[in-house]
Structures are given as C-alpha cells and as structure tokens.
Amino acid sequence: MQYHGGDIYRNQIRLDFSVNTNPLGMPDPVKEALHQVVEEAENYPDIRAQALSAAVAEQLQVRKEQLVFGNGASELFHAVLHAIKPSKILIPAPSFLGYEEAAKAIDCEVIFYEMKKEENFCLTDRILDVLDENISLVFLANPNNPVGNLVEPELIFQIAEKCRQCDITLVLDECFMELTGKEQTYSFLKRLDEFPNVVVIRAFTKLYAIPGVRLGYLVCEQNLAEKIRLQLPEWNLSVFAQRAGVAAIKEQEYIVRAVVCIQTQRQFLLEELQAAGCSVFDSDADYLLFYSEMPLYELFLQRGILIRDCSNFRGLQRGYYRIAVKSEEQNRMFAEVLREIHENAQAAERIDLMKEKSEERNDRVKGQECIGKTGATAQLVHKTGAVEFVLPGDIEGRSFAIITKELAERGIVIPEEQEPVTKRVIHTSADFGYADTLTFSENAVAVAKSLIRNGADIVTDTNMALSGINKKVLETYGGMAHCFMADEEVAKEAKERRVTRAVISMEHAAKLDKPVIFAVGNAPTALIRLYELISDGIYRPAFIIGVPVGFVNVEVAKEMILHTNVPCIVNRGRKGGSNVAAAICNALLYEVRREDAVKKVD
C-alpha cells in the first residue's frame, strides 16, 4: 500500500493522476530561474532567504517577520509541533496523512474527529463541542484533502475563536486554497492579526507544479514564527527553492488561468466518473474524491495510469480513490480508459448474470430429470432444447463444430484459406452474415501469415482491440502489438491539427522501422488516412485489416482500401468492431502456430 501519491519510481507510469499539482505545469519563468541558478549551487544559499521573504511578504501583504519557509509544507508541520510541543492533537478524518505522521514524530496523543459520509465528509459545527482545554493543537485543511471541500468562513471563525478561548493552536493548511479561485472569501490570512493562536501553512509545491523543488511557508504571529523557525535546520532552503519561489510568486495571471482550467476540467471529470457509475464528492480543489466498486487502482495501473488509492486515509476504506484535475488532453485520455474499464465491467456483469441464469436453468432441468422428462420439464426442453454440459476447455471446439454444421446447413461454402478467419469472426460475433461480407484480397491469408512469421508488428486503433490480440503468440515470432491512441503527443498533435487521434496514430505507426499489419476496428478516419498515405506514395502498409463499425464514412473508407494494391481483409458494410479486428488477428496467429506445430511433428 502506498502512503502518498506520485510513486512513479516503482511503477511504469505514462500518466500520473495521483498527484494534484497545477494542471498548467511549471511556469516558464520558474523553469528559466532554475536553469540560471545552477552556477550558484557552488555557494551556500541565503540563510535568511531575504529575496524570497520580501517577495512573498509583498504579495500577501504581511510582515516578513510573520513568515517561516520550509522544505515543503511537510517540514513545517513537523516544525510547528516541535515548537508547540502539544500533549494532545485533534485531527479531522479523513484528511491529509502528513498530520498524523508529524504527530507520531513527537509521540503525543492524537484523537480524531470523524466527518460523516452522509454529510459528504464536510466539517460541521459539531466539531465545536469537541474542542476543550485538554486539546493543545488542531490540524485543519481548507480545502480538505482528499475531499476538496471548503470550510465556510463563519465556521472557521467560530473554530478559531473556540481554540483561542481554550488555548489551542489552530494550524490551517491552505496548500490548495489559491487553486480554488475562492481565496478572497475563504482564506484566513486576513484575520491572522486577530488570532495569534492560528498558523496558516501554504506551499509552492502544488500551486506552481514544483513538488521536486520543495518549498512551503507559514504565516503566523511574529513571536510564534520565531519559535517555529528555531526548529528548522540551517540552510533548509536550497538556492533552487529560493530562486524558484521569487520567480513563481510573480505569476499571478498564471494562477487565474489555472483556476479557469481546473473549474472546466473538474466538471468534465466529474461527469465522466458519474457516467462510469462512481459516487463523486463535491470539490472546490484541483482533485476529486470518488467511490467505486471496481478495483480501479489496479485496473488503471495495468494501463500505465496512476491514481490515488485512498483506502489508507483514516475514515475511508477500500473503494475510495482520488484523481487530480489535469490538462484537457490528459483528462480525455483518462476518460477514455475509464470508459473502457467501465464497459469491460458491464460486459463481465452481463456474463455473470448469464452464467447465473444458466446455472438456475441447469438446476431446474437436472431436478426434473430425476422424475422423468414429463409435464413442465418436457415443455421446457421442447422450447429451449436440452442443456449441454460442456467442459470449459471444450467450449471453443464445440462452438466451432456448431458453426461448421450451420454453415453447411445454410449452404455456405468458404474457400479453405479463408475458412479459419471467417469462422473465428462468426465465433466472436455469432453473426453468420460475415460469411458474405468479409472480403479478402488475392492470397491475403497467406501474405498475412508470412508477415507474422517474419516478425511483423500489429497496430490497432483501440486499446480494446490491443487487449484482445494474443500478444504472446505474436511475440513468439518477433512481433509486437501497438496502440498509439492514448499517447500524450498523439492527442496534442491531433488537437493542434484538428484531426482525429486515429489519423495521427496511423502516421506514428508509419514510422515503425519494420513491416506493419494495421488492424482497424473502430475509426474509418484511420483507413482514410492510410489510403491517402498509399495514394501519395508516402507509405505502404504491409497489410490492412479494415473492419471499423458505424455509420459515418465507414462503408466508403473500407471500399477505398479495397481499391489499393495493399493486401487486405475488409468487411464490407457497416458491421465490424474492435472485437472483430482482434478475432481476425488471432485467427491468423493461431493458424501460423498450428501449421508450424504440424511441421515440427512431421
């Protein structure tokens, strides 16, 4: 179990949705500042961080003496506790794990205030009844992490006032406050002069997307600030952190753009999650907490996407996840994978339901067989046919036997070379219409098998088709299967050129330095782009399997491929799909394997 997000070092990750940094990425002036300061790494950093203190104090309209800087907010949580030396700490749950970890370091008593799921994990005035003189310090995040909800200003005021009366230090974690776009209304910074018992902590980490630089700060009453400062090591801020902070604090327009992006993209992700059957909690931050019965952490990780498993947050359990709000391109790639996972889950549910109904029917038939096939049982068998009891390993063979029998009954004769492909497509779809519409170029199957034996790669236009292809058999012959649809640079280029990702995927595949079999089961634009590349003499695919499904340009795209001189298997008409594309690939792979096995025996 991971303790925080961002563990990209022990996982093969292409998209990290577990860390909720600014979706716009690091500002260019900050990058430039980091490059420029490399020469200064030979020197000790300014122990007083004078330039950084002046820049932040001016921006926040506070005195420099009220500021304490740390190696990220986490270091400051520890410093506050070492300065206050609380005997008992109150932490709402669920909230940031770092509070409890800091408390463990000073070995003090920790009590938890449970926020209720039925109240959407929102803080209510019930917490006021828990605050008394026995408590020394309270950690409170606004907005909360991992939920993302803001605490109403009046309630924060009441909590601060009750803490003052009970001599409690209130630590307000506002690390995500600026990204909500509601800082003017919800931040407590402007009221700090009224409450010397309150410490506000913020971080450059998430706001400016520089978690690797490590920079945070706190604001509080001057004497308390000095006491906290004494708990920190000398030179705790590198020259990189100080220079990056000075450059970052000037980027206020960048924050405005980030807020607009977050608000728009958060709504998009919210709707996608809800469409996939997830329960999503309201958020004002750049992340969303949600619940799902599906094992999403593992399913996304299998596809190279890291999300935050929140089951180790106190007050949450298995099934709670958090995702960051990222850029539009990244969010759309996430949504595509989410839809695929959801569709697979729905299909699995349907299969389970069918199995359940089949088992119920089998039980009924078996029960009636004990007393003879008379009465209701005779009617059941008459209407549905007797249930076949087939071992799991024999199901595919039995299915192909049925297909062969029914083809003969329908008077359909398939050329011997094409028979394995056509039968497997019928097996996949239960549609005998493919026997009429599947169209093969001359010696198509022989050409495709030869390509496989010589290590050709297969490129698909959907991850669903990719997952259905037997990659183990393909790899035996030196080939690999690819799908470029979810690549970040493909999405970016498609947006810039205002074309589909399928078009760009085909162009990327054309750069592979080996023969490629294209298996297109979804996007007619992929076939159209291949036709253009062929016609313009730019690229010639080794083989094309053209079976997209749909209505717009589907039929004409298939006919275009049939009018090239490229070996191909195409299904005329509107029918097709990723499952059909994968079935054709597998039919070819299995035939190659079968024939080679026979040769070895001979």
Steps between C-alpha positions, in 0.01 A plus 500: 500500500639839405490780757487793262443559132771550241680166534617501139833347597368152577236489225509531121288813461404705197239716677512593869157597635600429859676834556279809488736773380403794281379356166678777306835363611801697615495865378769579242656781710548249783670253267725778374587603857595143589729478198666830580571412862703188421827697525403617849479142626868536587401749771308461823142628465392820676433383854237773542340451157483876482386544139235230537371642828465848353318372187251285693439763770418758233266267315311391814513840670653357819816583692814305419532413866174305478638269232681170549617301196546127484607216277136450399197523727581163655815633667298787645241267654783333692656833597171631640454193718857514631449867587159459669568159658128415521385229738186418301424567132161497329489400132182478291463179300535450214776754441865525399713211631793730571336642813491163671852416384628827650318425826663157522841666483444677834318206657195694617140388536283536189122497489293502185184688417300290253335679211201304374449357153130593510612862546739464204796508740434867570609665823199614708457697820496169690877539525450794738367261763822297485735794559601545865801583719631142476592554135824684420491520121258449210593423139242617248529500118309754294422375242515154646719232351397249363142629470558849358215674681540845659402586857261792524670821628258540791574150627876556471456819703303315767765225517781756528312685774431181696866401463608839635272463800638152573865596433519270194734563208306472174708397198315582177634317195419721198733326255227481234318821584618710203403227252135519610460852365324590826798623704353845567194351670636188670863569597574585864812704421330838543378410850832382642561823691184427701610145583858454627416131556449427129769383255428497125716268291529510121725345237647592164509127426146453368426860401793533260547128418848476653478209750858402417628842607342481850385839627233596751434780747290586801358826630426568866561739791864621509607344832350165409666521157841547661440205731411279203797626299737376770380141437628502144854413388728766358491544123182292468417685177726428203602770252263328256201524734567866581548611139200297381283655773596856406412430135181311581340756732485745208289262289156616610345497153615139470295416812190662349538286187552192713178561695299529177656177370432317827137606520431392140692174510376404847143506368603286201660237726205513740257414220726223365533342844126515561432347158727212601287437809731668753373698800681835484531750786472876448836675468628855463861385454702353215411143596196278542423233759272221382388149585479199269440129546753430224869448596594815313848549643616167358304533175641844423851396604485213250444767234785723618288751692557568869208614717489549877366203695346671806434187704785592737335832592349473845121505460507352149527142382552288193327648198580868564727666247626849422604634162660830412352741249752507215518661157219450249704250298600296803146504640359374171752216495400415857132510402560268204664241724226543761231435239685190383526368857132575561392327178709195588343490846151522352581219260631289789180568695291389203706184470464428871125555474479266204701238690272539800188458287658206321583331829145556624363348182741206524390439857136503394566258215708266717231500766231410254716228342484315832127450456499460124459749222128547533266790557672840546847358431395355167364842404826670611714263292263535207527880508872548574670174416677280752794657683842387380755434772834597345833523678647854492796389290266345242269800453695662215532172310129433542421852379703453183330164440161674519621774262625240249169311520286811456711631210436168323128519580487850353680384187790736561834389359810692609835471318735282702759776551238742635312249712693543832461880486131499408410237759683684780321824413166316509607343830575846641182667373248212465417664167503275190462810283878537508526198274358724224661835583859410592710582193854372444757631253685239292696259725426731793521233769825355365655847485392584854635170638831559327523848653435359849766233458747771402439710812250762378343726762125555538358851554140545616280808532355410843633370829212252499630337183852513639393318816321231295798405282703202617828687546678194637467316168595815306811552711604138433563608141671827593202730456343752736150648528453876531226756553605866494155648566566587866848646446522856629684632194241341270218677683690829494575483128143396418367804683745735331419367153129457574489138389418178681755319710451202269648705214809593703530142631526368146772753422692399813466134407640577155827596671555147634811361339349163406200352315168586665160330489235765568190370683235774491176416683360837599615809309425540128726808508791261562425315175452826312840628619665171402343532154639855469849389604487218245361716220758776557782246495606595853452163668385151411367280783594133485139394562167659601215348697217749446194426712383827664140509620255788472318728260708805406753429219529135607394337174689737273820470709493123459446526124795741474730235649365234263599728210866505603755233412574432867415147622195524723205343674199734506144457618270680260206694644449655841581203721830438674663614821808462719400144592482406132841657428652304791326180387652526150847558646463202731371276220814575302726456804342168597527368144869585491551327833297195394680460168843535660408245766399253228831556320691422819308175546565398140 
